[in-house]
Amino acid sequence: MELRDKVVLVTGSSSGIGRETALLFARKGSKVIITYSRGKHAGEQVHSECKKKGKAVLFHLDVRDDSSIEELRENVLEEFGRVDVLINNAGVIRWTPLVEQSIEDIEEQIDVNLIGLIKVTRSFLPIFLEQGDGIIINIASSAGKQGFYELTTYCGTKFGVRGFTQALAEELPQGIRVYSINPGMTATRMTKYRGVEPRKVAGIIVKTAAETLGKNSGEDVDVWEYIGGEI
């Protein structure tokens, strides 16, 4: 896919991998939709940087709130009339043994990482189906391919993201493709800034959207295979 002038929606793009992904798409000439949940100021900073390269808009999105998802969809349609690439990036993590996680900790991870991702996809899917084309990229994790100590709930959600991606690929018509991106340890707030630079992960996300990696719809893109770093 040629990315110039394509409409790209990145959820959770006020910081971390989402931030770097939005910035890189903007540099590629895409029209970028940035979303934030709590970090409005950070979202405004990303928006300001993206606008230097072309068209960019900023919207609030809480993926746990059905009305927030629907409001985003309506705003996107009003602003652009279409979406070419949806990147489901919003996520939360708790580095705690399961017995020490509160019910709220467990529910938030499931609601944001998995249920919210599914709901956002479902909300925007009719747009893709009407267009007959488009790309959906779900940010999963190496923790969706193997279990890790203190990441029980998080691993459960990311295994779910990969399963959802594979099943969705079976439902979608040929013109709409869906991929799971699996970053390893990435230097963001979620990992206390340990791991590879998020801009390198963003580079793989953009290549996946451009479909230059030779992957089929439904397949995994394991980031460490391309840039190294920890699984």
Backbone as JSON, one array per atom type, in Angstrom:
{
  "sequence": "MELRDKVVLVTGSSSGIGRETALLFARKGSKVIITYSRGKHAGEQVHSECKKKGKAVLFHLDVRDDSSIEELRENVLEEFGRVDVLINNAGVIRWTPLVEQSIEDIEEQIDVNLIGLIKVTRSFLPIFLEQGDGIIINIASSAGKQGFYELTTYCGTKFGVRGFTQALAEELPQGIRVYSINPGMTATRMTKYRGVEPRKVAGIIVKTAAETLGKNSGEDVDVWEYIGGEI",
  "N": [[0.84, -1.2, 0.0], [0.56, 2.17, -0.87], [1.44, 4.8, 1.18], [1.18, 7.55, 1.27], [-1.1, 10.17, 1.71], [-2.98, 8.42, 2.71], [-5.5, 7.6, 5.14], [-4.87, 7.25, 8.47], [-5.48, 5.74, 11.48], [-4.45, 5.76, 14.77], [-4.71, 4.26, 17.76], [-4.25, 5.14, 21.2], [-2.05, 6.95, 20.93], [-0.6, 8.97, 22.17], [1.76, 8.56, 23.47], [4.77, 6.54, 23.78], [4.99, 3.57, 21.77], [2.78, 4.11, 20.12], [2.89, 6.89, 19.79], [5.34, 7.23, 18.36], [4.7, 5.81, 16.11], [2.56, 7.29, 14.99], [3.94, 9.66, 14.37], [5.78, 8.71, 12.47], [4.13, 7.79, 10.38], [3.07, 10.27, 9.67], [5.36, 11.48, 8.64], [5.59, 9.96, 6.41], [3.68, 11.01, 4.83], [1.04, 10.44, 5.33], [-2.4, 10.94, 6.38], [-3.07, 11.6, 9.59], [-4.69, 10.27, 12.43], [-4.75, 10.96, 15.71], [-5.06, 9.67, 18.97], [-5.9, 10.04, 22.41], [-6.16, 9.01, 25.83], [-5.87, 9.67, 28.68], [-3.72, 11.39, 28.63], [-3.86, 14.28, 27.59], [-2.28, 16.59, 27.1], [0.14, 15.47, 26.21], [-0.86, 14.24, 23.93], [-1.54, 16.48, 22.44], [0.96, 17.48, 21.9], [2.03, 15.52, 20.2], [0.22, 15.77, 18.12], [0.79, 18.38, 17.25], [3.39, 18.01, 16.23], [2.9, 16.18, 14.16], [1.28, 17.69, 12.47], [3.06, 19.37, 11.26], [3.93, 17.98, 9.12], [1.75, 17.45, 7.57], [-1.75, 16.73, 7.13], [-3.41, 16.28, 10.17], [-5.28, 15.13, 12.97], [-6.67, 15.34, 16.28], [-8.2, 13.37, 18.72], [-10.15, 12.52, 21.6], [-10.17, 9.3, 23.14], [-11.53, 6.66, 24.86], [-11.18, 3.4, 25.11], [-12.65, 1.71, 26.64], [-15.14, 2.69, 26.8], [-18.15, 2.65, 25.28], [-19.6, 4.75, 24.08], [-17.61, 6.61, 23.65], [-16.04, 5.35, 21.73], [-17.86, 5.24, 19.59], [-18.29, 7.96, 19.18], [-15.76, 8.72, 18.31], [-15.64, 7.29, 15.86], [-17.68, 8.62, 14.42], [-16.6, 11.21, 14.32], [-14.29, 10.76, 12.82], [-15.35, 9.92, 10.37], [-16.72, 12.22, 9.66], [-14.62, 13.99, 9.36], [-12.86, 12.8, 7.45], [-14.17, 10.85, 5.93], [-13.44, 8.24, 5.44], [-11.34, 5.4, 6.33], [-8.15, 4.15, 6.04], [-6.13, 2.7, 7.28], [-6.2, 1.07, 10.33], [-4.84, 1.11, 13.47], [-4.66, -0.68, 16.24], [-3.54, 0.12, 19.11], [-3.69, 0.94, 21.78], [-3.05, 0.23, 25.18], [-2.58, -1.39, 28.42], [-0.69, -2.37, 31.35], [0.15, -4.57, 34.07], [2.67, -5.28, 36.2], [2.71, -7.65, 38.13], [2.34, -10.41, 40.38], [-0.38, -12.68, 39.92], [-1.98, -13.18, 42.22], [-1.66, -10.87, 43.63], [-2.79, -8.92, 42.11], [-5.39, -6.6, 41.84], [-8.99, -6.87, 41.45], [-9.79, -4.76, 39.89], [-7.38, -4.16, 38.55], [-7.12, -6.44, 36.95], [-9.49, -6.35, 35.41], [-9.17, -3.91, 34.05], [-6.95, -4.38, 32.36], [-7.94, -6.43, 30.71], [-10.19, -5.16, 29.63], [-9.11, -2.94, 28.24], [-6.93, -3.94, 26.64], [-7.94, -6.12, 25.2], [-10.9, -6.44, 25.02], [-11.61, -3.77, 24.42], [-10.07, -3.36, 22.12], [-11.29, -5.17, 20.36], [-13.85, -4.04, 20.24], [-13.36, -1.5, 19.12], [-12.42, -2.28, 16.61], [-14.71, -3.6, 15.62], [-16.45, -1.42, 15.48], [-15.34, 0.15, 13.45], [-15.23, -1.56, 11.34], [-17.47, -1.76, 9.48], [-16.94, 0.46, 7.86], [-14.58, -0.22, 6.51], [-15.57, -2.47, 5.15], [-17.48, -1.33, 3.46], [-15.82, 0.26, 1.88], [-14.28, -1.72, 0.76], [-11.64, -2.23, 1.0], [-8.56, -1.98, 2.93], [-6.49, -1.89, 5.93], [-5.95, -3.52, 8.98], [-4.22, -3.34, 11.93], [-3.19, -5.0, 14.7], [-1.79, -4.48, 17.82], [-0.08, -6.78, 19.42], [2.01, -8.82, 21.27], [5.21, -10.13, 22.37], [4.52, -11.36, 24.66], [2.18, -12.48, 24.01], [2.81, -14.79, 22.87], [4.27, -16.41, 24.51], [4.25, -17.31, 27.99], [4.89, -15.08, 30.75], [6.48, -14.42, 33.82], [4.75, -12.7, 36.38], [3.06, -11.49, 34.6], [0.53, -12.48, 34.08], [-2.28, -11.81, 33.53], [-1.92, -9.86, 31.55], [-0.53, -11.35, 29.57], [-2.6, -13.15, 28.96], [-4.43, -11.42, 27.7], [-2.99, -10.63, 25.43], [-2.43, -13.04, 24.1], [-5.06, -13.44, 23.39], [-5.49, -11.31, 21.61], [-3.98, -12.1, 19.42], [-5.31, -14.46, 18.68], [-7.81, -13.38, 18.02], [-7.09, -11.8, 15.82], [-6.27, -13.77, 13.95], [-8.67, -15.2, 13.6], [-10.37, -13.18, 12.66], [-9.2, -12.62, 10.21], [-10.05, -14.77, 8.74], [-12.69, -14.18, 8.34], [-12.79, -11.83, 6.87], [-13.18, -10.15, 3.68], [-11.11, -10.44, 0.72], [-9.89, -7.96, 0.15], [-9.45, -6.64, 2.51], [-7.1, -6.6, 4.98], [-5.54, -8.06, 7.88], [-3.31, -7.89, 10.62], [-1.14, -9.11, 13.23], [1.06, -7.42, 15.29], [3.96, -8.14, 17.03], [5.7, -6.82, 19.42], [8.82, -7.08, 21.22], [10.5, -6.57, 24.32], [10.16, -3.21, 24.89], [11.23, 0.15, 25.03], [9.35, 1.92, 26.81], [7.0, 3.76, 28.87], [5.53, 1.69, 30.0], [7.34, -0.38, 30.38], [9.16, 0.68, 32.05], [11.03, 1.98, 30.56], [12.83, 0.15, 29.47], [14.48, -1.79, 27.0], [14.15, -2.03, 23.36], [14.24, 0.84, 21.17], [11.22, 2.66, 20.81], [10.73, 3.82, 18.33], [11.86, 2.13, 16.5], [10.2, -0.08, 16.59], [7.93, 1.19, 15.63], [8.73, 1.58, 13.02], [8.55, -1.02, 11.97], [5.82, -1.41, 12.18], [4.88, 0.47, 10.32], [6.0, -0.57, 7.98], [4.58, -2.94, 7.88], [2.02, -1.95, 7.39], [2.48, -0.87, 4.89], [2.83, -3.17, 3.58], [5.22, -4.51, 2.89], [6.59, -6.61, 3.93], [5.96, -9.13, 3.21], [3.95, -10.69, 4.39], [1.01, -12.68, 5.04], [-2.53, -12.05, 5.36], [-3.72, -12.14, 8.67], [-1.46, -13.17, 9.82], [1.37, -13.27, 12.12], [3.63, -10.63, 12.95], [6.7, -10.65, 14.05], [8.52, -8.55, 15.86], [11.18, -8.65, 16.79], [12.48, -10.27, 15.0], [13.2, -8.66, 12.96], [14.51, -6.41, 13.95], [16.03, -7.2, 16.06], [16.75, -7.42, 19.62], [15.18, -8.03, 22.86], [12.98, -10.83, 23.34]],
  "CA": [[0.0, 0.0, 0.0], [1.21, 3.48, -0.86], [0.96, 5.42, 2.41], [0.91, 8.98, 1.12], [-2.51, 10.59, 1.67], [-3.86, 7.44, 3.34], [-6.01, 7.99, 6.45], [-4.35, 6.27, 9.42], [-5.93, 5.93, 12.85], [-3.6, 5.08, 15.75], [-5.23, 4.42, 19.11], [-3.18, 5.22, 22.2], [-0.89, 7.51, 20.23], [-0.03, 10.13, 22.85], [3.06, 8.22, 24.03], [5.31, 5.22, 23.48], [4.96, 3.05, 20.4], [1.75, 4.82, 19.37], [3.42, 8.21, 19.45], [6.34, 7.11, 17.3], [4.0, 5.33, 14.92], [1.85, 8.43, 14.4], [4.94, 10.57, 13.8], [6.38, 8.13, 11.28], [3.13, 7.86, 9.32], [3.01, 11.66, 9.22], [6.53, 11.72, 7.79], [5.35, 9.26, 5.14], [2.67, 11.75, 4.08], [-0.31, 9.98, 5.65], [-3.27, 11.78, 7.19], [-2.97, 10.84, 10.84], [-5.65, 10.5, 13.51], [-4.1, 10.7, 16.99], [-6.01, 9.6, 20.07], [-5.37, 9.98, 23.77], [-7.16, 8.69, 26.85], [-5.66, 10.56, 29.82], [-2.63, 12.34, 28.4], [-4.24, 15.25, 26.57], [-1.15, 17.46, 26.76], [1.05, 14.69, 25.38], [-1.51, 14.09, 22.64], [-1.43, 17.76, 21.73], [2.34, 17.6, 21.41], [2.14, 14.64, 19.02], [-0.59, 16.41, 17.08], [1.55, 19.53, 16.76], [4.49, 17.51, 15.42], [2.35, 15.57, 12.95], [0.74, 18.75, 11.6], [4.16, 19.97, 10.5], [4.15, 17.17, 7.93], [0.54, 17.36, 6.77], [-3.04, 16.7, 7.81], [-3.48, 15.47, 11.39], [-6.32, 15.54, 13.9], [-6.54, 14.77, 17.61], [-9.47, 13.09, 19.36], [-10.13, 11.71, 22.82], [-10.74, 7.96, 23.0], [-11.43, 5.67, 25.94], [-11.65, 2.18, 24.45], [-13.56, 1.02, 27.56], [-16.4, 3.43, 26.79], [-18.78, 2.45, 23.97], [-19.97, 6.04, 23.49], [-16.38, 7.25, 23.2], [-15.68, 4.7, 20.47], [-18.79, 5.67, 18.54], [-18.02, 9.37, 18.9], [-14.56, 8.75, 17.47], [-16.0, 6.86, 14.5], [-18.43, 9.69, 13.77], [-15.67, 12.31, 14.06], [-13.4, 10.36, 11.73], [-16.13, 9.95, 9.13], [-17.01, 13.62, 9.33], [-13.37, 14.66, 8.97], [-12.18, 12.19, 6.31], [-15.07, 10.03, 5.13], [-12.89, 6.9, 5.25], [-10.14, 5.02, 7.08], [-7.38, 3.18, 5.26], [-5.36, 1.87, 8.2], [-6.54, 1.15, 11.75], [-3.81, 0.49, 14.32], [-5.14, -0.85, 17.61], [-2.32, 0.16, 19.91], [-3.93, 1.28, 23.19], [-2.82, -0.92, 26.06], [-2.11, -1.18, 29.79], [0.0, -3.54, 31.88], [0.44, -4.62, 35.5], [3.76, -6.22, 36.47], [2.39, -8.1, 39.48], [1.79, -11.76, 40.43], [-1.84, -12.66, 39.83], [-2.6, -13.12, 43.53], [-1.55, -9.5, 44.13], [-3.54, -8.01, 41.24], [-6.76, -6.35, 42.26], [-9.99, -7.12, 40.42], [-9.74, -3.59, 38.99], [-6.21, -4.34, 37.69], [-7.44, -7.49, 35.99], [-10.54, -5.88, 34.48], [-8.67, -2.85, 33.19], [-6.11, -4.96, 31.31], [-8.8, -7.15, 29.76], [-11.07, -4.2, 28.96], [-8.35, -2.09, 27.32], [-6.06, -4.66, 25.71], [-8.64, -7.1, 24.37], [-12.29, -6.09, 24.71], [-11.61, -2.47, 23.75], [-9.53, -3.56, 20.76], [-12.33, -5.82, 19.57], [-14.95, -3.1, 20.04], [-12.93, -0.48, 18.15], [-12.4, -2.93, 15.3], [-16.1, -3.81, 15.21], [-17.05, -0.13, 15.16], [-14.81, 0.68, 12.19], [-15.26, -2.58, 10.29], [-18.39, -1.43, 8.37], [-16.3, 1.42, 6.96], [-13.7, -1.0, 5.65], [-16.37, -3.34, 4.28], [-18.07, -0.49, 2.42], [-14.72, 0.64, 0.98], [-13.76, -2.92, 0.09], [-10.2, -2.38, 1.22], [-8.03, -1.39, 4.15], [-5.59, -2.7, 6.73], [-6.1, -3.44, 10.43], [-3.02, -3.82, 12.61], [-3.4, -5.15, 16.14], [-0.53, -4.58, 18.54], [-0.07, -7.85, 20.41], [3.23, -8.79, 22.09], [5.87, -11.42, 22.63], [3.75, -11.94, 25.77], [1.07, -13.19, 23.42], [3.35, -16.01, 22.28], [4.72, -17.23, 25.62], [3.9, -16.73, 29.28], [5.96, -14.43, 31.5], [6.28, -14.22, 35.26], [4.1, -11.45, 36.8], [2.27, -10.91, 33.5], [-0.53, -13.45, 33.78], [-3.44, -11.21, 32.86], [-1.45, -9.22, 30.33], [-0.31, -12.42, 28.59], [-3.91, -13.63, 28.53], [-5.03, -10.48, 26.74], [-2.23, -10.59, 24.19], [-2.76, -14.27, 23.39], [-6.38, -13.2, 22.84], [-5.37, -10.42, 20.45], [-3.48, -12.9, 18.28], [-6.4, -15.33, 18.26], [-8.8, -12.52, 17.37], [-6.56, -11.43, 14.5], [-6.31, -14.94, 13.07], [-10.06, -15.51, 13.28], [-10.91, -12.1, 11.84], [-8.68, -12.78, 8.85], [-10.87, -15.78, 8.07], [-14.0, -13.59, 8.04], [-12.72, -10.64, 6.03], [-12.96, -10.33, 2.25], [-9.7, -10.39, 0.33], [-9.34, -6.61, 0.09], [-9.18, -6.11, 3.86], [-6.1, -7.46, 5.6], [-5.35, -7.82, 9.32], [-2.03, -8.44, 11.09], [-0.72, -8.91, 14.62], [2.45, -7.02, 15.51], [4.42, -8.61, 18.34], [6.95, -6.24, 19.92], [9.42, -7.61, 22.43], [10.69, -5.53, 25.34], [10.28, -1.91, 24.22], [11.52, 1.19, 26.02], [8.25, 2.84, 27.03], [6.6, 3.87, 30.28], [5.02, 0.4, 30.45], [8.46, -1.24, 30.74], [10.13, 1.53, 32.75], [11.98, 2.42, 29.55], [13.79, -0.9, 29.16], [14.24, -2.45, 25.73], [14.49, -1.35, 22.11], [13.6, 2.14, 20.99], [9.89, 2.51, 20.2], [10.71, 4.25, 16.92], [12.19, 0.96, 15.69], [8.95, -0.84, 16.49], [7.07, 1.96, 14.73], [9.19, 1.31, 11.66], [7.99, -2.3, 11.55], [4.38, -1.19, 12.0], [4.68, 1.18, 9.05], [6.3, -1.52, 6.9], [3.45, -3.87, 7.82], [0.94, -1.24, 6.71], [2.86, -0.75, 3.47], [2.84, -4.55, 3.12], [6.51, -4.8, 2.27], [7.24, -7.69, 4.67], [5.59, -10.42, 2.61], [3.07, -11.45, 5.28], [-0.38, -12.89, 4.64], [-3.51, -11.58, 6.33], [-3.88, -13.01, 9.83], [-0.18, -13.65, 10.32], [2.15, -12.51, 13.09], [4.88, -9.94, 12.6], [7.51, -10.65, 15.26], [9.4, -7.4, 15.67], [12.58, -8.98, 17.07], [13.07, -10.91, 13.83], [13.62, -7.61, 12.03], [15.38, -5.4, 14.56], [16.72, -7.74, 17.23], [16.19, -7.05, 20.91], [14.64, -9.11, 23.68], [11.62, -11.31, 23.13]],
  "C": [[0.88, 1.25, 0.0], [0.62, 4.29, 0.28], [0.66, 6.91, 2.28], [-0.58, 9.23, 0.92], [-3.48, 9.53, 2.21], [-4.26, 7.92, 4.73], [-5.66, 6.89, 7.45], [-4.8, 6.65, 10.83], [-5.06, 5.09, 13.79], [-4.18, 5.3, 17.14], [-4.06, 4.43, 20.1], [-1.91, 5.84, 21.65], [-0.33, 8.77, 20.88], [1.35, 9.85, 23.44], [3.52, 6.88, 23.5], [5.29, 4.83, 22.02], [3.95, 3.79, 19.55], [2.21, 6.18, 18.91], [4.38, 8.13, 18.26], [5.72, 6.64, 15.99], [3.26, 6.47, 14.22], [2.82, 9.38, 13.72], [5.52, 10.02, 12.5], [5.39, 8.1, 10.12], [3.01, 9.28, 8.78], [4.18, 11.98, 8.3], [6.4, 11.02, 6.44], [4.28, 9.94, 4.3], [1.25, 11.28, 4.32], [-1.08, 11.06, 6.41], [-3.52, 11.03, 8.49], [-4.04, 11.27, 11.84], [-5.0, 10.03, 14.8], [-5.18, 10.63, 18.06], [-5.27, 9.54, 21.4], [-6.51, 9.6, 24.7], [-7.04, 9.66, 28.02], [-4.67, 11.68, 29.51], [-2.94, 13.35, 27.32], [-3.07, 16.12, 26.14], [-0.16, 16.73, 25.87], [0.46, 14.48, 23.99], [-1.41, 15.35, 21.8], [-0.03, 17.96, 21.17], [2.55, 16.74, 20.17], [1.4, 15.26, 17.84], [0.17, 17.57, 16.44], [2.69, 19.08, 15.84], [3.99, 16.92, 14.1], [1.86, 16.62, 11.97], [1.83, 19.43, 10.79], [4.39, 19.24, 9.18], [2.93, 17.09, 7.03], [-0.7, 17.35, 7.63], [-2.99, 15.77, 9.02], [-4.58, 16.02, 12.28], [-6.12, 14.79, 15.21], [-7.92, 14.58, 18.22], [-9.24, 12.32, 20.66], [-10.74, 10.35, 22.51], [-10.47, 7.16, 24.27], [-12.02, 4.38, 25.39], [-12.56, 1.35, 25.35], [-14.97, 1.59, 27.51], [-17.02, 3.35, 25.39], [-19.12, 3.78, 23.29], [-18.75, 6.78, 22.98], [-15.91, 6.66, 21.86], [-16.57, 5.19, 19.33], [-18.59, 7.14, 18.18], [-16.78, 9.52, 18.03], [-14.89, 8.37, 16.04], [-16.73, 7.97, 13.75], [-17.52, 10.86, 13.42], [-14.76, 12.0, 12.89], [-14.14, 10.42, 10.4], [-16.43, 11.38, 8.7], [-15.77, 14.32, 8.78], [-12.8, 14.13, 7.65], [-13.09, 11.37, 5.4], [-14.59, 8.61, 4.9], [-11.77, 6.65, 6.25], [-9.43, 3.97, 6.26], [-6.61, 2.21, 6.14], [-5.83, 2.13, 9.62], [-5.46, 0.41, 12.53], [-4.32, 0.49, 15.75], [-3.94, -0.99, 18.54], [-2.55, 0.39, 21.39], [-3.75, 0.05, 24.07], [-2.36, -0.5, 27.45], [-1.5, -2.48, 30.3], [0.12, -3.42, 33.39], [1.49, -5.7, 35.74], [3.61, -6.71, 37.92], [1.93, -9.55, 39.42], [0.26, -11.71, 40.51], [-2.5, -12.5, 41.19], [-2.57, -11.72, 44.13], [-2.27, -8.48, 43.25], [-4.95, -7.85, 41.79], [-7.72, -6.72, 41.13], [-9.99, -5.98, 39.41], [-8.55, -3.7, 38.03], [-6.51, -5.34, 36.57], [-8.44, -6.98, 34.94], [-10.02, -4.81, 33.54], [-7.82, -3.42, 32.06], [-6.95, -5.67, 30.26], [-9.64, -6.16, 28.96], [-10.32, -3.36, 27.92], [-7.68, -2.92, 26.23], [-6.81, -5.57, 24.76], [-10.06, -6.66, 24.01], [-12.36, -4.76, 23.97], [-11.12, -2.57, 22.32], [-10.59, -4.18, 19.86], [-13.46, -4.84, 19.26], [-14.59, -2.0, 19.04], [-12.94, -1.07, 16.74], [-13.82, -3.12, 14.77], [-16.76, -2.51, 14.78], [-16.61, 0.37, 13.78], [-14.92, -0.31, 11.04], [-16.26, -2.27, 9.18], [-17.79, -0.43, 7.38], [-15.4, 0.68, 5.98], [-14.49, -1.86, 4.66], [-17.02, -2.54, 3.15], [-17.03, -0.06, 1.4], [-14.26, -0.55, 0.15], [-12.27, -3.1, 0.23], [-9.79, -1.72, 2.53], [-7.19, -2.39, 4.93], [-5.86, -2.44, 8.2], [-4.87, -4.07, 11.06], [-3.29, -3.82, 14.11], [-2.05, -5.32, 16.83], [-0.69, -5.62, 19.64], [1.24, -7.75, 21.18], [3.92, -10.13, 22.03], [5.18, -12.14, 23.77], [2.44, -12.54, 25.3], [1.5, -14.48, 22.75], [3.94, -16.95, 23.32], [4.38, -16.53, 26.92], [5.11, -16.16, 29.99], [5.54, -14.25, 32.96], [5.74, -12.82, 35.52], [3.26, -10.79, 35.71], [1.1, -11.81, 33.1], [-1.69, -12.85, 33.0], [-3.04, -10.57, 31.54], [-1.21, -10.26, 29.23], [-1.64, -12.96, 28.06], [-4.55, -12.72, 27.49], [-4.31, -10.51, 25.4], [-2.33, -11.89, 23.39], [-4.12, -14.1, 22.71], [-6.35, -12.33, 21.6], [-4.93, -11.22, 19.23], [-4.58, -13.84, 17.77], [-7.49, -14.57, 17.52], [-8.35, -12.16, 15.96], [-6.67, -12.59, 13.53], [-7.74, -15.27, 12.66], [-10.68, -14.44, 12.38], [-10.45, -12.21, 10.39], [-9.5, -13.78, 8.05], [-12.22, -15.2, 7.64], [-13.94, -12.5, 6.97], [-12.59, -10.97, 4.55], [-11.52, -10.01, 1.89], [-9.1, -8.98, 0.4], [-8.99, -6.01, 1.43], [-8.26, -7.1, 4.57], [-5.9, -7.08, 7.06], [-4.08, -8.55, 9.77], [-1.88, -8.22, 12.58], [0.75, -8.53, 14.64], [2.85, -7.43, 16.91], [5.74, -7.95, 18.71], [7.5, -7.09, 21.06], [9.51, -6.49, 23.46], [11.01, -4.2, 24.65], [10.37, -0.81, 25.26], [10.42, 2.24, 26.07], [7.96, 2.92, 28.52], [6.15, 2.53, 30.84], [6.13, -0.54, 30.92], [9.53, -0.51, 31.55], [11.33, 1.84, 31.86], [13.14, 1.44, 29.36], [13.45, -1.49, 27.79], [14.63, -1.61, 24.53], [13.74, -0.04, 22.0], [12.25, 1.97, 20.31], [9.84, 2.94, 18.75], [11.06, 3.09, 15.99], [10.97, 0.06, 15.53], [7.99, -0.14, 15.53], [7.45, 1.71, 13.27], [8.63, 0.0, 11.11], [6.49, -2.19, 11.34], [4.09, -0.54, 10.66], [4.97, 0.25, 7.87], [5.18, -2.56, 6.76], [2.28, -3.22, 7.09], [1.22, -1.08, 5.22], [2.91, -2.11, 2.79], [4.09, -4.87, 2.31], [7.22, -5.98, 2.94], [6.84, -9.08, 4.17], [4.69, -11.29, 3.48], [1.67, -11.59, 4.67], [-1.31, -12.4, 5.73], [-3.7, -12.62, 7.43], [-2.58, -13.42, 10.48], [0.42, -12.7, 11.37], [3.31, -11.81, 12.42], [5.67, -9.82, 13.9], [8.62, -9.62, 15.11], [10.86, -7.78, 15.83], [13.25, -9.68, 15.89], [13.65, -9.89, 12.84], [14.62, -6.64, 12.65], [16.17, -5.94, 15.75], [16.03, -7.32, 18.52], [15.61, -8.25, 21.63], [13.25, -9.53, 23.23], [10.76, -10.91, 24.33]]
}
